[in-house]
């Protein structure tokens, strides 16, 4: 099972920025998000953490966790609302993709600023 965060507004912003910032911008954001999410992903046997990857498709770069229980762990419960997970260990938690996106606005801005500056220097 593959989990993908459906944050259309965030992806739309990345797409717009990537058109100006040049190649590699979305990949840098995806790699950074993967690193940040790995610090929060629930950890027991490390299977879920190891299943995370950053990739690119026709819609752009993305981060996914490819584990049978990735969605269950990200949402903190089963789809039908049963078996709510409450006991994550060592600061690990649900929403391990969603929260890093929301909490790292400064980091995304810095990545964008660096990419813009690089493109400006290339075109002067």
Secondary structure, 3 states (H helix, E strand, C coil): CEECCCCHHHHHHHHHHHHHHCCCHHHHHHHHHHHHHHCCCCCCCCHHHHCEEEEEECCEEEEEEECCCHHHHHHCCCCCCCCCCCCCCCCCCCCCCHHHHHHCHHHHHHHHHHHHHHHHHHCC
